[in-house]
Amino acid sequence: MASKDNCSFCGRPRNQVGVLITGGTGNICDECVRHAFDVIELEDAHTGKQSKDKHHNGKMLKPMEIKQHLDEYVIGQDEAKKVLAVAVYNHYKRINQGANADNIEIEKSNIMLVGETGTGKTLLAKTIAKMLDVPFAIVDATVLTEAGYVGEDIESLLVRLLQNADYDVPRAEKGIVFIDEIDKIARKGDNPSITRDVSGEGVQQGLLKLLEGSVVNVPPQGGRKHPEQKMIAVNTKNILFICGGAFEGIDKIIARRLNTKVVGFGAREKTKEVDKNNFLQYVAPQDLRSFGLIPEIIGRIPVLAHLDPLDRDALRRILVEPKNALSKQYSELFKMDNVELSFDDETFDFIVDKAIEFKLGARGLRSICEAIMIDAMFETPSAHVKTLVITKEFAQRRFEKSLIA
């Protein structure tokens, strides 16, 4: 019979182990616990079994709960949040669907987000990435080229997803990929050319098999594929793809389709209901085709959502309201130096005015704040001050000295 001061598995005494856990009829040391956990992990990997508690926590977030989480970090964009929340919720249900008596297979709904730069496309994706318990990867379409040319192959999109899933292929096959800058691979022109469009239409054609679902051979470390390299087979059938792009100039395409410059009797009535300050809200699949996306790829991304331009009120709220608001970020930086930072309301108004002038959206706010705060962040840690108030006059002086002014 094992001693109450010894591990019941390895027999080592209490003074030779880190922690000895005592139970009703025996004891187990910390080393045996770790070894038992490794054995279970290896067995699960061998059988393909996944722990529901580990990967899904036994909880399926409802669309309203997902949107509420997004509201804490992203200002406005209610329509885009609803679309994303429903897509993610349906993705959970597809993952947990299991066997269906009626043999009804739920198809995935890939999403296209269209919005001006700085309106929150990438921030929405990053915020969702933090709350999900499925592998999530944000990749950039600008580096992709057609197979055989300098650049990255289409399959490299899945390398980041595999890495985030710790190369657990079954888990990666139920993940979500956000493809940013999808508009940068638009067809360069409607007329056929003697040169290949290797970073435009060629990439779109290569994406077709990934978006619809197929078994793709992925190089485990990324980079170019070569014949002697070991590949990992990934089935993209259950991978949800979210695409985002600014689509610069698509508003003119939408305006032409809506025929906002018609003349003749009744022309005013036909166009008075069109909001000419936000053409993106009327975006349709045919506009994406006119912009340069091929019909096949548009058909594989059936859900289309737009992000509204940020007005003055939205920019003002972005500065102060979200959990990761810029003002809170700077306050946290100064707090690490034991300095209490605060901003006057007029300072926020000045920053918003400049952001609207530059037309850079929320990203413009960061550039302006950096120009204003750079001297304070340089001098304050050595000045031994306890409080710092950023007034409008201070902000104006520092901004006028900066290069971006």
N, C-alpha and C positions, 0 to 999 in steps of 0.2 A: 504493500500500500504506500502510495506516494506521501511524502511529508507535506504538511501544510505550508512549510516554508520553501518548498521546491516547486519548480514548474512541472506539471503533470505530463507534459509532452517531451521536453528535452532533459528533465531531471536536474537542471542547474539550480543552485541555491539562490536565495533572494539577493545576497550580496554580490552575485556575479551577473545580474541582469539589471537593465535600466528600470523597468516597471514590471511588477508582478501583479496580475489581475486575479483576484480571488473570487471563486464562484461557490455554488452550493456544495459540490462534491469534488472540486479540484481547482487547480490554478493554471494560468497560462502567462508566459512572459511576453514582452513586447516583440522580441525577435520571432517567436513562433506565430504571433499574430500577423506580422508582415509576411512571413513565409506562406501562411495559409491564404492570405489575400492574393499573393502572386499566383498560387496554384489555381485559385478560382478564376482569376483573370485569364490565365493561359487556357483553362478549360472552356471558358466562354468564347475566347477567340477561335479555338479549334472547332467548336460546334456552331459558330456563327450566332450565338445567342447574345442579345443585348439587354442590359439591365434597364428596365423602364424607369426605375427611380433615378438612375444615373443620367440618362440622356433626356428624359422627358419629365422627370420629377412627378409623374403621375398626374400632371395638371395641364389642362388645355386652356390657354388664355382665350377669352372671348374677344370678338372684334372691338367692342366698346372698351374693354380693358386695355387692349393694345393701343387704341387711339388715345386713351387717357395717359398712357405712358409716353407716347410721342408728344402730347401736348405739354408735358413738363420740360421738354428740351427744344421743341420746334414751334415757332410762333406762326399762327395762321395755317394756310394750306389744308383746310379741312377736307376738301374733296380728295386730294391726293392721299391724305392720311386714311380716309375711309377705304379707298381702293387698296392700299397696302395692307391695312388691317384685315380686310376680307380675304385677300390673297394668302396672307400668312396663316390665317385661321383655317382656310380650306387646305392649305399645305399640311397643317397638323392632322387634319381629318384624313387626308390621303395617306399619310404615313401610318396612321392607326386604323385604317380601314379593315385590313385583314381579309378573310374570306367572306365573299358575298353570295348569299343564296341565289340571288337573281342574276349573278354574273355581270353586274353593272360596274364598270371600271370608270372611276372619276378621272377625267383628264386634267392635267395641270393648265393653269392660265398664266402664261408669261406676261409680264407687264412692261409697258413703255411709258416713261415719265418724260414729259416735255416741259421745259421751263427755262427762263433766262438764267444767265450765270448769277450765282449768289442767292438763289431763291430757296435753296435747301434740299436739293436732290440727294447729294452725297451725305448730308447731315441726317436725312431721314434714314438712309441705308445704314449708316454707322450706329444710329440710335437703336434701330431694330437689331443690329448685330449684338449689342450689349445685353438685350433682354431675351434673346432666343436660346433654346437649348438644342438647336440643330447647327451643324457646321455652317459658317457664313464666310463668304470671301468677297472682297471688293477688288475688281480688276479693271484695267484700263484698255480700251479698244485701240488707242492711238499707236501702240507698239506692235500691233499685229500685222502680219503680211501673209500673202498667199504662200502655200507650201513651196519650199525650194528657194525662197528669196531671203535676203538679209532682213532680220527682224525675228519676232517670236511667232511660233506656230499657233494655230487656233487652239490646239490641245493644252497649251500652257495656261489657259484660263482655269483649268481644273487642278493645276498643281497647287495653287494657294488653298483651294478647298480641301485637297488631300492633307496638306500640312496642318490646317486648322482642325482636321479630324484625327490627327496623329496617325495618319495613313491607315485608319480603319475604313476600308473600302465600303462595306455595307452602310456605315453611318454617313460617309461622304455622299453616297448615292441618294441620300434623302436631304441634302443640304440646299442652301440658297446661294446663288451667285448674282452679285450686282455688277453689271457691265457699264462702266461710266464712259462718257464721251462717245456714245454710239453714233452720234451724228458725224463724227470725223471719218467714218468709213463709208460715207455716202458716195454714190457713183459720181465720178468727176465730170461726166458729160453724157448727154443722150446720144451723141453721134459716135459710131464705132471708130476705133483708132487702131493704128498698126502697133501701138505699144500697149502692153497689158496694164490693167488697173490693179496692181498687185496689193495695194493697201486700201482699196475701196471696194469695188464690186467683187473682187476675188476673195476678200475677207468675208463679205456677206454670204457668198456661196459656201464657204467653209463652215460658217456658223449654223447653216441649216440643219445639219445632222445633229449638232449639239442641242439646239433649241427643241427639236421635235422629239428626240430620244433615240439613242443608239449606243452601242458598245464602242468606246473610244479607247485606244491605247495611249496612255499618258506617260511621258518620261518622268520618273520619280523625283528628279532634282531639277526639272525644268530645262530650258535651253533647247537646242536643236536636237532632233531625233537622228539617230544613226543606226545602221543595221545590227551592230553587235550589242546595242544597249538593251538592258532588261526593261520591259514595259509593265505598267499596271493597267489592267482592263477595268474601265469605269463605265457603268451603264447610266446614261443621263436621263433615262425615262422619268425618274422621280425627282430630278433636280429642278428647282424653280429658278427661272432667270428673270431678273428685274433689270431693265435697260433704262439708262438716263442720258439725256443730251440737251444742249442749249438750242440746237437747230437755229442758229443765227440766220435771219432772213426769211424764216418760214412764215412770219407775219404778213409779208408781202404776198406770198402764195395764197394764204388764207383770204386776204383782202380781195385778190383777183377772183377767187372762187365765189366769194360772197357778193362780188360785183358792186362794191360800195361807191363806185363812181358812175353809176348808170344815169342817163339823162332821159328826159321825156316826162309825160304825165304820170303821176303816181310814183316817181323815183324817190321823192322825199319819204313817202310812207314806207317804201320797201327797205330803206336803209336807216330809218331813224331808230330802230330797235337794236342796231348793231353797236356794241361798245367799242369804239375805235381806239380806246386806250389799252385794251386787252384783247387782241385778236386771238391769243393762244387758247382762250376758253372755247373757241369754235373749231379747234384742231380736229381733223378727221383723217382716216387712213389714206385717202387719196392725196392729202397734203404731204404726207410722208413720202409717198411715191413720187410726187412732183419734186420733192427736195432731193431725192437720189437713193432712197431705199428700194430694193427690188421687191416686187409683189410677193415672192415666196417667203421672204423674211417677215414682211408685214403680217402675212397670214399666220405665222407661227408665234406672233406676239399679239394676241387678240384683245388684251385689255389696254386701253389707251387713256391716260390721265394727264392733266396739265397742272402746272404750278403757277399761281398768280404772281405778277410782279409785286415787289414789296413797296408799299406806299410809306408816307412819312410816319404814320402811326405805328405800322408794323416794325419799321427800323428802330423807332424809339423804344418799343417794347422789347426788341431783341437785345438792346443794350442792358436791360435791367431785370427782365422777368424770368427767363429760363434758368434751370439749375446751373447751366454752364455759361451764363451770360458773361459778356466781356468785362463788365464792371466787377463782377464777382471774381473773375479770374485774376484781374489786376489786384484786387483787394487781398486775395489769397497769396499772391506773390509777395506783396509788401508785408503781409502778416508774418511770413517766414523770417523777416528781418525785424520783427516786433514793431512794425509801423502800422498805425491805423489810417487807412486811406479812405477818402470820401470824395464824392463829386457833387458839384452844384447842378441844379436842374438846367440852368442856362448852358452849362457845358455839354450836356447831352443834346440839347437843341442845336448847338453849334456843330457837333459831330455829325448829327443827322443831316443838317443842311449841306455839309460838304460831301457826304455820301451820296445824296441825291444829285448833287452837281456832277460828281464823277461817274454816276450810273454804273456802279460796280456791285450793287446789291449788298448783301450782308458781309461779303468779303471786303468790301470797301471800308466798312466800319473798322475792321482790324487794322488796315493800313493807316487810317487816320489816327486811331488810338496809339499805335506804335510811334508815329511821328510826334505826337503830343507828349507821350510818356517817356521817351528814350532818355532825355536828360535827367528826369526825376529818378528813373531806375538806375542811372549811372551814378548819380551823386548821393542819393538818400542813404544807401547802405553804409557809407563812410561818414555821414553827417550827424549820426546819433540823435536823430529827431524821433519823436514818438507819434506825431500826427502829421498828416499831409492832406490838404484840401485842394482839389483841382478846380479852380475857378474858370469862368469863361475867358477872363483877361489872360490868365496863365496859358490856357489852351490856344488862344489866338496868337500869342507871342511865339509859343513853341512851334505851332503849325506854320507860321509865316517864315520861320527860320529853316524849316525842313525843305528837302529837295522836291517833294511831291507837290508843294504849294505852287 
